[in-house]
């Protein structure tokens, strides 16, 4: 398929740039509003909830009871507390980023409204960039990054519209989008221009759009997995009474020479309040699994579509190009995660580590391979 390349419309390209900077400004305001939401979140209600759960779920490390029979004292076997399997603790979801604070909730709603406004500006920037060259707005790394960020926000807002409990994602979302757009503008920026002839194909719309949508959903899955690991550690300490006053006692009893353990305890003391407001570990783990399992077929199709396009452009389906290899490595990593989730002994934290490693492969496939490795995909430019 051949087409006549149109000259770039500089006015639309400039409008796109202005809209991107405007979107970043509004995302920054949303970021600050989300911080206020977490800061003003109810501390007292969370503290009471944690204390109640600790009393109910606490299992003492050792217990001794004396029986008054024949003058002989009988000692009970000490109870050993181990990390519970996913979903076995019966701990409810946290109250959310705002806790029970009305002021925190107001800031959260403001943050969502600002995110919607920023998304509209962001979408306008992507659209005007596409119109400026009359093609898909993902022909280089700058365009891919801006479109990727837009789709991540769209997935988040779509989950909110579907009434999913994901408002806690707002702060990591706005942080990620600001980093993504900042990197795109400062390092990856490319002037609006036409592509090389090999990219003038309808497969550009199919293959790359699937890669962007897959990556956006995988980001949500990875963020949920990371929060699961953090929340799971908190719940493990909650069960043995090592939160709140219990954590303070534990820290006071720790020898001074155990510096790493003391550092972990101090970090836990500073982060327990916001972590306690997250959904339960079992909820986060299930949500991350559903996201990754749902998007895995789309990532599979992305690779297949890329192979079909490669045959049309270069005359072969597979040529061990670095991008092809790392796309397949990412696919294998997520396949291992899905298999681990269904395998006894690999659920929970072990599977979560595999999921994070798989997403790291996706990120390296984009940034690392495109920037540091020369291959067939390099002609698209940074």
Secondary structure in CASP SS format (residue, H / E / C, confidence):
PFRMAT SS
TARGET T0000
AUTHOR 0000-0000-0000
METHOD secondary structure of the structure
MODEL  1
X C 1.00
X C 1.00
X C 1.00
X C 1.00
X C 1.00
X C 1.00
X C 1.00
X C 1.00
X C 1.00
X H 1.00
X H 1.00
X H 1.00
X H 1.00
X H 1.00
X H 1.00
X H 1.00
X H 1.00
X H 1.00
X H 1.00
X H 1.00
X H 1.00
X H 1.00
X H 1.00
X H 1.00
X H 1.00
X H 1.00
X H 1.00
X H 1.00
X H 1.00
X H 1.00
X H 1.00
X H 1.00
X H 1.00
X H 1.00
X H 1.00
X H 1.00
X H 1.00
X H 1.00
X H 1.00
X C 1.00
X C 1.00
X C 1.00
X H 1.00
X H 1.00
X H 1.00
X H 1.00
X H 1.00
X H 1.00
X H 1.00
X H 1.00
X H 1.00
X H 1.00
X H 1.00
X H 1.00
X H 1.00
X H 1.00
X H 1.00
X C 1.00
X C 1.00
X C 1.00
X C 1.00
X C 1.00
X C 1.00
X C 1.00
X C 1.00
X C 1.00
X C 1.00
X C 1.00
X E 1.00
X C 1.00
X C 1.00
X E 1.00
X C 1.00
X C 1.00
X C 1.00
X C 1.00
X C 1.00
X C 1.00
X C 1.00
X C 1.00
X C 1.00
X C 1.00
X C 1.00
X C 1.00
X C 1.00
X C 1.00
X C 1.00
X C 1.00
X C 1.00
X C 1.00
X C 1.00
X C 1.00
X C 1.00
X C 1.00
X C 1.00
X C 1.00
X C 1.00
X C 1.00
X C 1.00
X C 1.00
X C 1.00
X H 1.00
X H 1.00
X H 1.00
X H 1.00
X H 1.00
X H 1.00
X H 1.00
X H 1.00
X H 1.00
X H 1.00
X H 1.00
X H 1.00
X H 1.00
X H 1.00
X H 1.00
X H 1.00
X H 1.00
X H 1.00
X H 1.00
X H 1.00
X H 1.00
X H 1.00
X H 1.00
X H 1.00
X H 1.00
X H 1.00
X H 1.00
X H 1.00
X H 1.00
X H 1.00
X H 1.00
X H 1.00
X C 1.00
X C 1.00
X C 1.00
X C 1.00
X C 1.00
X C 1.00
X C 1.00
X H 1.00
X H 1.00
X H 1.00
X H 1.00
X H 1.00
X H 1.00
X H 1.00
X H 1.00
X H 1.00
X H 1.00
X H 1.00
X H 1.00
X H 1.00
X H 1.00
X H 1.00
X H 1.00
X H 1.00
X H 1.00
X H 1.00
X H 1.00
X H 1.00
X C 1.00
X C 1.00
X C 1.00
X C 1.00
X C 1.00
X C 1.00
X C 1.00
X H 1.00
X H 1.00
X H 1.00
X H 1.00
X H 1.00
X H 1.00
X H 1.00
X H 1.00
X H 1.00
X H 1.00
X H 1.00
X H 1.00
X H 1.00
X H 1.00
X H 1.00
X H 1.00
X H 1.00
X H 1.00
X C 1.00
X C 1.00
X C 1.00
X C 1.00
X C 1.00
X C 1.00
X C 1.00
X C 1.00
X C 1.00
X C 1.00
X H 1.00
X H 1.00
X H 1.00
X C 1.00
X C 1.00
X H 1.00
X H 1.00
X H 1.00
X H 1.00
X H 1.00
X H 1.00
X H 1.00
X H 1.00
X H 1.00
X H 1.00
X H 1.00
X H 1.00
X H 1.00
X H 1.00
X H 1.00
X H 1.00
X H 1.00
X H 1.00
X H 1.00
X H 1.00
X H 1.00
X H 1.00
X H 1.00
X H 1.00
X H 1.00
X H 1.00
X H 1.00
X H 1.00
X H 1.00
X H 1.00
X H 1.00
X H 1.00
X H 1.00
X H 1.00
X H 1.00
X H 1.00
X H 1.00
X H 1.00
X C 1.00
X C 1.00
X C 1.00
X C 1.00
X C 1.00
X H 1.00
X H 1.00
X H 1.00
X H 1.00
X H 1.00
X H 1.00
X H 1.00
X H 1.00
X H 1.00
X C 1.00
X C 1.00
X C 1.00
X C 1.00
X C 1.00
X H 1.00
X H 1.00
X H 1.00
X H 1.00
X H 1.00
X H 1.00
X H 1.00
X H 1.00
X H 1.00
X H 1.00
X H 1.00
X H 1.00
X H 1.00
X H 1.00
X H 1.00
X H 1.00
X H 1.00
X H 1.00
X C 1.00
X C 1.00
X C 1.00
X C 1.00
X H 1.00
X H 1.00
X H 1.00
X H 1.00
X H 1.00
X H 1.00
X H 1.00
X H 1.00
X H 1.00
X H 1.00
X H 1.00
X H 1.00
X H 1.00
X H 1.00
X H 1.00
X H 1.00
X H 1.00
X H 1.00
X H 1.00
X H 1.00
X H 1.00
X H 1.00
X H 1.00
X H 1.00
X H 1.00
X H 1.00
X H 1.00
X H 1.00
X H 1.00
X H 1.00
X H 1.00
X H 1.00
X H 1.00
X H 1.00
X C 1.00
X C 1.00
X C 1.00
X C 1.00
X C 1.00
X C 1.00
X C 1.00
X H 1.00
X H 1.00
X H 1.00
X H 1.00
X H 1.00
X H 1.00
X H 1.00
X H 1.00
X H 1.00
X H 1.00
X H 1.00
X H 1.00
X H 1.00
X H 1.00
X H 1.00
X H 1.00
X H 1.00
X H 1.00
X H 1.00
X H 1.00
X C 1.00
X C 1.00
X C 1.00
X C 1.00
X C 1.00
X C 1.00
X C 1.00
X H 1.00
X H 1.00
X H 1.00
X H 1.00
X H 1.00
X H 1.00
X H 1.00
X H 1.00
X H 1.00
X H 1.00
X H 1.00
X H 1.00
X H 1.00
X H 1.00
X H 1.00
X H 1.00
X H 1.00
X H 1.00
X H 1.00
X H 1.00
X H 1.00
X H 1.00
X H 1.00
X H 1.00
X C 1.00
X C 1.00
X C 1.00
X H 1.00
X H 1.00
X H 1.00
X H 1.00
X H 1.00
X C 1.00
X C 1.00
END
